[in-house]
Amino acid sequence: MESICFSGKPLLSSHYFHRDRQRHVITVATSSTSVSAEPSNEDLVQVGSSDKAISGDEIRQRFLRFYASRGHKIIPSSSLVPDDPSVLLTIAGMLQFKPIFLGKEPRPVPCAATAQRCIRTNDIENVGRTARHHTFFEMLGNFSFGCYFKKEAIIWAWELITKEFGLPLERLWVSIFEDDDDAFNIWCRDVGVPKERIKRMGEDDNFWTSGVTGPCGPCSEIYYDFHPDKGYVDADLGDGSRFIELYNLVFMQYNKKDDRSLEPLRQKNIDTGMGLERMAQILQKVPNNYETDLIFPIIEKASNLAMISYSTADDVTKANLKIIGDHMRAVVYLISDGVVPSNVGRGYVVRRLIRRVVRIGKLLGIKGDVEGNIEGAFLPLLAMKVIELSANIDPDVKVRMPRILEELKREEIRFLQTLERGEKLLEQFLENALLSSGANGDKPSLSGKDVFLLYDTYGFPVEITAEVAGEHGVNLDLEGFEVERENQRRQSQAAHNVVKLTVGTETEFSESIPDTEFLGYSTLFASAVVKGILVNGNPVAQVSEGCEVEIVLNRTPFYAESGGQIGDNGFLYCSSDEVGRKKTVVEIKDVKKSLGGIFVHKGTIEEGTVEIGSEVDAVVDANLRQKARVHHTATHLLQSALKKVIGSETSQAGSLVAFDRLRFDFNFYRPLLEHEVLEIENLINKWIGDATNLQTMVMPLSEAKRVGAIAMFGEKYGEQVRVVDVPGVSMELCGGTHVTNTSEIRGFKIISEQGIASGIRRIEAVAGEAFIEYVNARDSYLGNLCSMLKVRAEDVAARVESILDELRASRNEVSTLQNKLAMLKASAAKEKAITVGTSNIRFIIENMGDTDFDALKSAAEFLIDSLQDPAAVVLGSCPGEGKVSLVAAFSPGIIGIGLHAGKFIGSIAKICGGGGGGRPNFAQAGGKKPENLPDALEKARSELIAAFTDMK
């Protein structure tokens, strides 16, 4: 049978995440952690007809083929970065179908099947400790969008697991919602499951909801029984040592209203999920998900690097190796999908997982790159094993391998640079916490300030700090940590765990309005009819002059913001046939897509009145449209030039196509070199000068990929796609507007290149009219400079360098004079030395006026060298407005009696609104209250006199 391979994205059903099965896990205490009770080898019976264990890849392919043969369209997995602002990461297979379930988008197919990559991190502490918890996993699912319902879903699910995968009938149990008699009858009468193995369960277990309101319905689950010998009496499906949940079927048949009442959905849907790793555990007859061929090769690689035998390792070591196997899959696929380590959002998820693996690898004894370089990285070695296993999950991972390996290496080395210092500091904090708790009898706890210091300065994710602290019986002051970090944590939390669906005004509004027909590829003018009007988000029938309004037309030449290109500007005009009624003019300032294919024109009623049914002339601002077209085509040329100059593995990470500029974000690990920027500009301007005609074509997505068209990562595409081709230069999937010939771009110039996140660079550039304006402005600036310097343009650089040399010489001369003046003041101050105590200790306290810091430091060094030991010098000055400089110098004799220059000057500086510190013999400080300098010096004088007098 022909194998099915696909690129793109894996899957997981939302109901799987909605209910947490942690309470079903039986744990056994070990030294510093716990691991779940797993079925023994005797519990894992032979399944299927072949002696050869079925691979995880084959399970995935057979699932998809099974449903494809029953009319399901095989849909590629969506990205781990969802096109849904309500969730941080893809946590459910149904997520990519959410707009269809809500009725916001028409169903592209009646039913579908997917194998979805998913990420969940809400219960990360259970990863490796239980048999089935993961951060990354695949969910196999079949979905019906009003095509079939409960009976077909149940019968096919049973047929799949009993006939296709050959699971023994006597080992299968079923749960249903307590009131779902339809499901009971289908399972018992149609399928033949004994009623003793059908469990009715309550709303918490078997009724799926998407949120407070929205689509919902009962669900039914299939469980595998590791101990059928225990019989039916008192069987608990929540007993994780006996049962494992295999397949969850959600019957989405109701809409929950605000008053919590249920109304039947007009279109009943099916949403299912089968955990690939769980099915692999059973079919491969291994005691947990980690020892399947989906994960165990990674664990074996980690074991080899640590020179550990997994089979003979203790439970704690095995748990740590499982964590590495799990987390490495997560970080490789996240980085492949464009997520880079950072301290916010998705990037924080990646950083947290990477640093957890690095710390555990270090604990296991993995040293450097295991090839002699103790400062090298081992994560790339593990990542190569993950990439090797990715061929049938997402072939694009291998294409992105150079970027993945480089990102992992850079992040590991960065963390190792601070890990040792951070660990020592954490050890000190823990010791202090334990000591203080012993003294006062309180529960030991790390302060929020200490936790934040580890997070902010040493790169310790708070979860790692909590994990290590927990091993020592120490709590964290998380409330204090939240205060210290302020709003950062809200931006860097892990993924939400519920996919929210809502059915409300927006959907009701869309039901009465068809999708907008877009005419803007071929015309900038069209007659249209007003189909909908919104004011402050509420539908209205009529709106008059002066109001901000959102208008929906049946057809439009206006481009709606998408694919990075901003929406068109322009006007809507409506001539009145009524005597005395004003002509209507609506200025359109933006256009956005809403509810699938509806274009919303946002603007202001400048004159007249607009009402539902009005006929209008829609006119796009041609000048602004041309500027957008120029910048959009230039963006395509920029991506091609980047791939040629810095490497084909670089990829787009975001873009903005505006009227006045373009912005392009791309994956790259370092700043562009000057000659690379120049080469990119030259390439693009050459292509512009070639005057190449662009070609646009609409073709099936599969055909577009076959001919090499580049897709924007994370973008959703339909079955038919639009391809924009600059022959011999660029071919991309794109729905934006473009020039017809590259010569229309006229010119291209990069105006900035900078890093915006770890591994992400940003280019801003101008083209077309904006390019001309930029060049003219620069020419004007240069002309003014030439006039001021009285030189030709080509001599400006040399003249500026000459002026800088003169300035540096002048500053050096001033500095020399200031030092001489300071020495004169110091010589005069030497005569003011005060002798205190029987030991003839001499000290000088002096205000040095406006002496700068370097000269003040030189003066202090001169005086301490001039005075006989024991001696102390404290000097202060006000070198500028709102500035205070302080210096303290102590001789060895002063240090010997217990005084420390750094601690002494720090307390003095506080009087001037500053602080400082330094070595025992020499320290410096600053402040911002010059008016308090006399008081500060007087305090220094009195403290030194007191200290020396006490020595009598």
LINDA-V781384 format. One record per residue. RES is the residue in one letter. OMEGA is omega in radians with two decimals (999 if undefined). D_LAST is the distance of its C-alpha to the last C-alpha in whole Angstrom. Layout:
[[RES,OMEGA,D_LAST] [RES,OMEGA,D_LAST]]
This chain:
[[M,-3.11,100] [E,-3.13,98] [S,3.12,95] [I,3.05,93] [C,3.12,90] [F,3.08,88] [S,3.08,85] [G,-2.79,83] [K,-3.10,81] [P,-2.92,81] [L,-3.10,82] [L,-3.02,81] [S,-3.03,82] [S,-3.12,80] [H,3.14,81] [Y,-3.11,79] [F,-3.01,76] [H,-3.12,77] [R,-3.09,76] [D,-3.11,73] [R,-3.07,75] [Q,-3.09,71] [R,-3.12,72] [H,-3.04,75] [V,3.07,73] [I,-3.08,72] [T,3.10,69] [V,-3.07,68] [A,2.99,64] [T,-2.98,63] [S,-3.08,59] [S,-3.13,58] [T,3.07,61] [S,3.10,64] [V,-3.06,68] [S,3.03,71] [A,-3.09,74] [E,3.08,76] [P,3.10,80] [S,-3.13,80] [N,3.14,83] [E,-3.13,86] [D,-3.02,85] [L,-3.03,86] [V,3.10,90] [Q,3.06,92] [V,3.14,93] [G,-3.05,95] [S,-3.06,98] [S,3.07,96] [D,-3.12,95] [K,-3.13,92] [A,3.12,89] [I,-3.11,90] [S,3.07,87] [G,3.10,85] [D,-3.11,86] [E,3.07,90] [I,3.13,89] [R,-3.10,88] [Q,-3.12,91] [R,3.06,93] [F,-3.10,92] [L,3.12,92] [R,3.14,96] [F,-3.10,97] [Y,3.05,96] [A,3.13,97] [S,3.11,101] [R,2.99,101] [G,-3.13,100] [H,3.03,97] [K,3.11,95] [I,-3.10,92] [I,3.10,90] [P,3.07,87] [S,3.06,83] [S,3.13,81] [S,3.00,78] [L,3.05,75] [V,-2.98,74] [P,3.04,76] [D,-3.04,78] [D,-3.07,77] [P,-3.09,74] [S,3.12,73] [V,-3.09,72] [L,-3.11,70] [L,3.14,72] [T,-3.09,75] [I,-3.03,75] [A,3.11,79] [G,-3.12,82] [M,-3.02,83] [L,-3.11,81] [Q,3.13,83] [F,-3.08,86] [K,3.13,84] [P,3.12,86] [I,3.11,89] [F,3.14,88] [L,-3.09,88] [G,3.14,91] [K,3.10,89] [E,3.09,90] [P,3.13,94] [R,3.14,94] [P,3.12,95] [V,3.12,96] [P,-3.13,98] [C,-3.02,95] [A,3.03,93] [A,-3.09,91] [T,2.95,88] [A,-2.89,85] [Q,2.99,82] [R,-3.09,78] [C,3.09,76] [I,2.95,72] [R,-3.09,70] [T,-3.08,66] [N,3.13,66] [D,-3.07,66] [I,-3.11,64] [E,3.13,62] [N,-3.14,66] [V,-3.14,67] [G,-3.13,67] [R,3.10,67] [T,-3.09,70] [A,-2.89,74] [R,-3.14,74] [H,3.13,71] [H,2.91,71] [T,3.11,69] [F,3.04,72] [F,3.12,76] [E,3.07,79] [M,3.08,82] [L,-3.07,85] [G,2.98,87] [N,-2.99,91] [F,3.05,91] [S,3.13,94] [F,-3.12,94] [G,-3.09,97] [C,3.08,99] [Y,-3.10,99] [F,-2.85,97] [K,-3.03,97] [K,-3.13,100] [E,-3.12,99] [A,-3.13,96] [I,-3.09,96] [I,-3.13,99] [W,3.12,98] [A,3.13,94] [W,3.13,96] [E,-3.13,98] [L,-3.00,95] [I,-3.12,93] [T,-3.10,96] [K,-3.11,99] [E,-3.10,97] [F,2.98,94] [G,3.10,96] [L,-3.11,93] [P,-3.08,95] [L,-3.06,96] [E,3.14,95] [R,-3.06,92] [L,3.07,92] [W,-3.10,91] [V,2.98,91] [S,3.08,89] [I,3.05,90] [F,-2.99,89] [E,-3.10,90] [D,-3.04,93] [D,-3.14,94] [D,3.11,97] [D,-3.14,99] [A,3.13,96] [F,-3.11,97] [N,3.13,101] [I,-3.13,100] [W,-3.03,98] [C,-3.03,100] [R,-3.05,104] [D,-3.09,104] [V,3.11,101] [G,3.09,102] [V,3.12,98] [P,-3.08,99] [K,3.11,98] [E,-3.13,95] [R,3.03,93] [I,-3.08,93] [K,3.01,90] [R,-3.08,90] [M,-3.02,86] [G,-3.05,84] [E,-3.12,83] [D,-3.07,80] [D,-2.93,81] [N,2.97,85] [F,-3.05,85] [W,3.04,83] [T,3.13,82] [S,-3.09,80] [G,-3.13,78] [V,3.06,79] [T,3.06,82] [G,-3.11,84] [P,3.14,86] [C,3.11,86] [G,3.12,88] [P,3.06,89] [C,-3.13,88] [S,-3.07,89] [E,3.06,87] [I,-3.12,89] [Y,3.04,87] [Y,-3.06,87] [D,3.10,87] [F,-3.08,85] [H,3.12,87] [P,3.14,90] [D,3.14,91] [K,3.04,89] [G,-3.04,91] [Y,-3.00,92] [V,3.09,90] [D,3.10,87] [A,-3.11,86] [D,-3.12,83] [L,3.09,83] [G,3.12,79] [D,-3.06,79] [G,3.11,77] [S,3.13,78] [R,-3.02,82] [F,2.97,83] [I,3.11,82] [E,-3.06,83] [L,-2.90,85] [Y,-3.14,87] [N,-3.13,86] [L,3.11,89] [V,3.13,88] [F,-3.03,91] [M,-2.99,90] [Q,-3.11,92] [Y,2.92,91] [N,3.12,89] [K,-3.09,86] [K,-3.11,86] [D,3.14,84] [D,3.10,85] [R,3.04,85] [S,-3.10,88] [L,3.03,90] [E,-3.11,93] [P,3.03,95] [L,3.08,94] [R,3.10,97] [Q,3.13,96] [K,-3.03,95] [N,3.08,93] [I,3.11,92] [D,-3.08,88] [T,3.09,87] [G,3.04,85] [M,-3.14,85] [G,-3.13,82] [L,-3.11,83] [E,3.14,80] [R,3.11,81] [M,3.12,85] [A,3.12,84] [Q,-3.10,82] [I,-3.06,85] [L,3.13,88] [Q,3.02,85] [K,3.08,85] [V,-3.00,81] [P,3.14,79] [N,-3.12,77] [N,-3.03,77] [Y,-3.09,74] [E,3.00,77] [T,-3.12,79] [D,3.08,80] [L,-3.04,79] [I,-2.97,75] [F,3.08,75] [P,3.09,76] [I,3.10,72] [I,3.11,71] [E,3.11,72] [K,3.12,71] [A,3.10,67] [S,3.13,68] [N,3.14,69] [L,-3.13,66] [A,-3.10,64] [M,-3.13,66] [I,3.01,66] [S,-3.13,70] [Y,-3.04,70] [S,-3.12,73] [T,-3.10,71] [A,3.07,67] [D,-3.04,66] [D,-3.13,66] [V,3.12,63] [T,3.10,63] [K,3.13,67] [A,3.13,66] [N,3.10,63] [L,3.10,66] [K,3.10,68] [I,3.12,65] [I,-3.14,65] [G,-3.14,69] [D,-3.03,69] [H,-3.13,67] [M,3.06,68] [R,-3.10,71] [A,-3.04,70] [V,3.13,68] [V,-3.12,70] [Y,3.08,73] [L,3.13,70] [I,3.09,69] [S,-3.13,73] [D,2.99,74] [G,3.13,71] [V,3.13,68] [V,-3.10,65] [P,3.08,61] [S,3.14,59] [N,-3.14,57] [V,2.97,60] [G,-3.11,63] [R,3.13,65] [G,3.11,63] [Y,3.09,60] [V,-3.14,63] [V,-3.11,63] [R,-3.13,60] [R,-3.12,59] [L,3.13,62] [I,-3.06,61] [R,3.05,57] [R,3.11,58] [V,-3.13,61] [V,-3.13,58] [R,-3.13,56] [I,3.10,58] [G,3.11,60] [K,3.11,56] [L,-3.13,56] [L,3.09,59] [G,3.08,58] [I,-3.04,60] [K,3.08,58] [G,-3.13,59] [D,3.13,62] [V,3.11,63] [E,3.09,64] [G,3.14,61] [N,-3.05,60] [I,3.14,57] [E,-3.14,56] [G,-3.06,59] [A,3.11,61] [F,-3.13,63] [L,3.11,64] [P,3.12,67] [L,3.08,68] [L,-3.12,69] [A,3.13,70] [M,3.07,73] [K,3.09,74] [V,-3.13,74] [I,3.09,76] [E,-3.12,78] [L,-2.98,79] [S,-2.96,80] [A,-3.10,83] [N,3.09,85] [I,3.11,82] [D,-3.10,81] [P,-3.13,83] [D,-3.14,81] [V,-3.13,77] [K,3.11,79] [V,-3.09,79] [R,-3.04,76] [M,-3.11,74] [P,-3.13,72] [R,3.14,70] [I,-3.10,70] [L,-3.13,68] [E,-3.13,66] [E,3.13,65] [L,3.13,64] [K,-3.09,62] [R,-3.12,60] [E,3.13,59] [E,-3.12,58] [I,3.11,56] [R,-3.13,54] [F,-3.13,53] [L,-3.14,52] [Q,-3.13,50] [T,-3.04,48] [L,-3.07,49] [E,3.12,47] [R,3.14,43] [G,3.13,45] [E,3.12,46] [K,3.13,42] [L,3.10,41] [L,3.10,43] [E,3.12,43] [Q,3.13,39] [F,-3.12,40] [L,3.12,42] [E,3.12,40] [N,-3.13,38] [A,-3.14,41] [L,3.13,42] [L,-3.11,38] [S,3.13,38] [S,3.11,41] [G,-3.09,41] [A,-3.07,38] [N,3.06,39] [G,3.13,43] [D,3.04,44] [K,-3.12,47] [P,-3.08,45] [S,3.02,45] [L,3.14,44] [S,3.09,43] [G,3.13,45] [K,3.13,43] [D,3.14,42] [V,3.14,46] [F,3.10,46] [L,3.11,44] [L,-3.13,46] [Y,-2.97,49] [D,-3.04,48] [T,-3.03,46] [Y,3.04,47] [G,3.13,51] [F,2.99,51] [P,-3.07,54] [V,3.14,52] [E,3.09,55] [I,3.08,54] [T,3.14,50] [A,-3.12,52] [E,-3.13,54] [V,3.14,51] [A,3.13,49] [G,3.12,52] [E,3.14,53] [H,3.13,49] [G,-3.10,50] [V,3.08,48] [N,3.05,49] [L,3.00,49] [D,-3.05,48] [L,3.10,51] [E,3.09,51] [G,3.09,47] [F,3.14,49] [E,3.13,51] [V,-3.12,49] [E,-3.06,47] [R,3.11,50] [E,-3.01,52] [N,-3.05,56] [Q,-3.05,56] [R,3.12,57] [R,-3.14,60] [Q,-3.01,61] [S,3.09,60] [Q,3.13,62] [A,-2.99,64] [A,2.97,68] [H,-3.02,69] [N,3.12,72] [V,3.05,75] [V,-3.05,77] [K,3.03,78] [L,3.11,82] [T,3.08,83] [V,-3.06,86] [G,-3.05,86] [T,-3.08,87] [E,-3.14,86] [T,3.14,89] [E,3.12,91] [F,-3.07,91] [S,-3.08,92] [E,-3.11,95] [S,-3.08,97] [I,3.11,96] [P,3.06,97] [D,-3.14,95] [T,3.06,95] [E,-3.10,97] [F,-3.11,95] [L,-2.91,97] [G,3.08,95] [Y,-3.03,95] [S,-3.11,99] [T,3.06,98] [L,-3.13,96] [F,3.07,98] [A,2.98,100] [S,-3.05,102] [A,3.13,100] [V,3.11,100] [V,-3.11,97] [K,-3.13,97] [G,3.12,94] [I,3.09,91] [L,3.01,88] [V,-3.07,86] [N,3.08,82] [G,-3.11,83] [N,3.12,86] [P,3.04,90] [V,-3.13,92] [A,-3.06,95] [Q,3.10,95] [V,-3.02,92] [S,-3.02,92] [E,3.08,91] [G,-3.06,87] [C,2.93,86] [E,-2.95,84] [V,3.00,86] [E,-3.01,87] [I,3.06,90] [V,3.12,92] [L,3.08,95] [N,3.13,98] [R,-3.06,98] [T,2.98,95] [P,-3.10,95] [F,3.06,91] [Y,3.10,89] [A,-3.09,86] [E,3.06,83] [S,3.12,83] [G,-3.13,82] [G,-3.12,79] [Q,-3.13,81] [I,-3.11,81] [G,3.13,84] [D,2.93,86] [N,3.10,86] [G,-3.07,90] [F,2.90,92] [L,-3.13,94] [Y,3.08,97] [C,3.12,100] [S,-3.09,103] [S,3.07,104] [D,-3.09,108] [E,3.13,108] [V,3.08,109] [G,3.13,106] [R,-3.07,103] [K,2.99,100] [K,-3.13,100] [T,3.08,97] [V,3.08,94] [V,3.08,91] [E,-3.13,88] [I,-3.08,87] [K,3.12,84] [D,3.07,83] [V,3.12,85] [K,3.06,84] [K,3.11,86] [S,3.05,85] [L,3.09,87] [G,-3.03,88] [G,3.12,91] [I,3.14,91] [F,-3.14,89] [V,-3.13,88] [H,-3.08,88] [K,-3.11,85] [G,-3.08,85] [T,3.05,86] [I,-3.13,90] [E,3.14,90] [E,2.96,93] [G,-3.04,96] [T,3.07,96] [V,3.11,96] [E,3.11,97] [I,3.13,98] [G,3.12,101] [S,3.02,101] [E,-3.08,102] [V,2.97,100] [D,-3.13,99] [A,-3.05,96] [V,3.13,95] [V,3.04,92] [D,-3.02,90] [A,-3.11,92] [N,3.13,89] [L,3.10,86] [R,-3.14,88] [Q,3.11,89] [K,3.10,85] [A,3.13,84] [R,-3.14,87] [V,-3.10,86] [H,-3.14,82] [H,3.10,83] [T,3.09,85] [A,3.09,83] [T,3.09,80] [H,3.12,83] [L,3.14,83] [L,3.13,79] [Q,3.12,79] [S,-3.14,82] [A,3.11,80] [L,3.14,77] [K,3.14,78] [K,-3.01,80] [V,-3.05,77] [I,3.06,74] [G,-3.07,76] [S,-3.10,79] [E,3.10,76] [T,-3.09,74] [S,-3.12,76] [Q,3.12,75] [A,-3.13,73] [G,3.13,74] [S,3.00,75] [L,3.06,76] [V,-3.10,79] [A,3.14,79] [F,-3.01,81] [D,-3.12,78] [R,2.96,76] [L,3.09,76] [R,-3.08,73] [F,3.09,74] [D,-3.10,71] [F,-3.14,72] [N,3.05,70] [F,-2.94,68] [Y,-3.09,65] [R,3.06,64] [P,3.04,64] [L,3.08,67] [L,-3.09,67] [E,-3.11,69] [H,3.10,72] [E,3.09,72] [V,-3.13,72] [L,-3.14,75] [E,3.11,77] [I,3.12,77] [E,-3.12,78] [N,3.12,81] [L,-3.09,82] [I,3.14,83] [N,3.04,84] [K,3.14,86] [W,3.08,88] [I,-3.13,88] [G,3.12,90] [D,3.09,92] [A,-3.11,94] [T,3.07,94] [N,3.09,96] [L,3.08,94] [Q,3.06,96] [T,-3.10,95] [M,3.00,97] [V,-3.07,97] [M,3.07,97] [P,-3.13,96] [L,-3.12,93] [S,3.13,94] [E,3.12,96] [A,3.11,93] [K,-3.12,90] [R,-3.11,93] [V,3.01,94] [G,3.12,90] [A,-3.13,89] [I,3.08,85] [A,3.05,84] [M,-3.05,81] [F,3.11,79] [G,3.14,78] [E,3.12,81] [K,3.14,84] [Y,3.08,88] [G,3.14,91] [E,3.10,94] [Q,-3.09,95] [V,3.09,93] [R,-3.11,93] [V,3.07,92] [V,-3.02,91] [D,2.92,92] [V,-2.95,91] [P,3.11,93] [G,-3.06,92] [V,-2.99,88] [S,3.01,87] [M,-3.08,89] [E,2.95,87] [L,-3.05,88] [C,3.08,87] [G,-3.09,89] [G,3.13,87] [T,-3.02,89] [H,3.05,89] [V,3.09,91] [T,-3.14,95] [N,-3.08,94] [T,-3.12,90] [S,3.12,91] [E,-3.12,91] [I,3.03,87] [R,3.14,87] [G,-3.07,84] [F,3.13,80] [K,3.03,77] [I,-3.12,73] [I,3.05,71] [S,3.05,68] [E,-3.05,67] [Q,3.05,64] [G,3.11,63] [I,3.08,63] [A,3.12,62] [S,3.11,61] [G,3.14,64] [I,3.09,66] [R,3.13,67] [R,3.03,68] [I,2.94,71] [E,-3.06,72] [A,3.09,75] [V,3.13,77] [A,3.09,81] [G,-3.12,84] [E,3.11,84] [A,3.08,80] [F,3.13,80] [I,3.13,82] [E,-3.14,80] [Y,-3.13,76] [V,3.13,78] [N,3.13,79] [A,3.12,76] [R,3.13,74] [D,3.11,76] [S,3.12,76] [Y,-3.12,72] [L,3.12,72] [G,3.11,75] [N,3.13,72] [L,3.11,70] [C,-3.14,72] [S,-3.13,73] [M,-3.09,69] [L,3.14,69] [K,3.09,72] [V,3.05,73] [R,-3.09,75] [A,-3.08,75] [E,-3.12,74] [D,-3.09,72] [V,-3.09,69] [A,-3.13,67] [A,-3.13,67] [R,3.13,66] [V,3.12,63] [E,3.11,62] [S,3.13,62] [I,3.12,60] [L,3.08,58] [D,3.13,57] [E,-3.14,57] [L,3.11,54] [R,3.12,52] [A,3.13,52] [S,3.13,51] [R,3.11,48] [N,3.14,47] [E,3.10,47] [V,3.14,46] [S,3.11,43] [T,3.13,43] [L,3.13,42] [Q,3.11,40] [N,3.12,38] [K,3.12,38] [L,3.13,37] [A,3.13,34] [M,3.10,33] [L,3.12,34] [K,3.14,32] [A,3.12,29] [S,3.11,29] [A,-3.13,29] [A,-3.13,26] [K,-3.12,24] [E,-3.10,24] [K,-3.10,22] [A,-3.13,19] [I,3.10,16] [T,-3.07,13] [V,2.99,9] [G,-3.12,6] [T,-3.13,6] [S,3.14,8] [N,3.07,10] [I,-3.14,11] [R,3.07,14] [F,-3.14,16] [I,3.01,20] [I,-3.03,21] [E,2.98,25] [N,-3.03,28] [M,3.06,31] [G,-3.08,34] [D,-3.13,37] [T,3.14,36] [D,-2.98,37] [F,-3.11,35] [D,3.13,36] [A,3.11,35] [L,3.12,32] [K,3.14,31] [S,3.14,32] [A,3.13,30] [A,3.12,27] [E,3.12,28] [F,-3.08,28] [L,-3.10,25] [I,3.08,23] [D,-3.08,25] [S,-3.09,25] [L,3.13,21] [Q,3.11,19] [D,0.11,17] [P,-3.10,14] [A,3.10,16] [A,3.14,17] [V,3.03,21] [V,-3.13,22] [L,3.08,26] [G,3.10,28] [S,3.08,32] [C,-3.01,35] [P,-3.13,38] [G,-3.11,41] [E,3.12,42] [G,-3.11,40] [K,3.06,38] [V,3.04,34] [S,3.13,32] [L,3.11,29] [V,3.04,27] [A,3.09,23] [A,3.14,22] [F,3.09,19] [S,3.14,19] [P,-3.13,19] [G,3.12,15] [I,3.13,14] [I,-3.11,17] [G,3.13,15] [I,3.01,12] [G,3.10,15] [L,-3.09,16] [H,-3.05,20] [A,-3.11,21] [G,3.14,25] [K,-3.11,23] [F,-3.05,21] [I,3.13,24] [G,3.14,26] [S,3.11,25] [I,-3.08,24] [A,-3.12,28] [K,3.12,29] [I,3.14,29] [C,3.10,32] [G,-3.12,34] [G,-3.13,33] [G,3.12,31] [G,-3.12,30] [G,3.14,28] [G,-3.08,28] [R,3.10,26] [P,-3.07,23] [N,-3.09,23] [F,-3.12,25] [A,-3.11,27] [Q,-3.12,29] [A,3.12,30] [G,3.11,33] [G,-3.10,34] [K,3.12,37] [K,-3.11,36] [P,-3.09,35] [E,-3.12,35] [N,-3.10,32] [L,3.12,30] [P,3.13,28] [D,-3.13,27] [A,-3.14,26] [L,3.10,24] [E,3.09,22] [K,3.11,21] [A,-3.13,20] [R,-3.07,18] [S,-3.13,16] [E,3.11,15] [L,3.12,13] [I,-3.14,11] [A,-3.11,11] [A,-3.09,10] [F,-3.14,8] [T,-3.14,6] [D,-3.09,6] [M,-3.09,4] [K,999,0]]
